[in-house]
């Protein structure tokens, strides 16, 4: 999977070891880690001009769109950029993993109650296990795009239903599949 990783550059001196360990686990598990920049420190970031910052910002947004899961290290104090990127990822329906060092939780992140959000603390000794658990959670929340060909009759029916019920066509198709799954599950239970 492609996993975007974001962390507060301003806190790299304090939490940089954890950032590196998180990225290391993601890579060892066989995932492609997407990073918006390669700046070594907050001081490096302050030396960039507005044009360079705009390029980094745009690249972050593109990578968040491209990723399967967005991982963030959010130990307090985090930054507005991490809060913003987290919000962007959630708006784009990406599974979001937000990890923080025990007793360093951010009030902002603990207030987010979204289905696709995995928020967890970690300790020095269990970071790798927490990251692996978070990967499993994120993978369970990913969606797969599925293209299919429909006859004009099927399309006309979908258009009619969508117009009458104000339900998007894709939501209607998903609802049909969910109903069929439930029907199949009931059938299996009655046969057992």
Secondary structure, DSSP 8 states (H G I E B T S, - for coil): -EEEEEE-GGGHHHHHHHHHHHHHHHHHTT-EEE-S----SHHHHHTS-HHHHHHHHHHHHHHHHH-SEEEEE--SS--HHHHHHHHHHHHTT-EEEEEEETT---HHHHT---TTEEEEEE-TTTHHHHHHHHHHHHHHT----------HHHHHHHHHHHHHH---HHHHHHHHHHHHHHHHHHHHHHH-
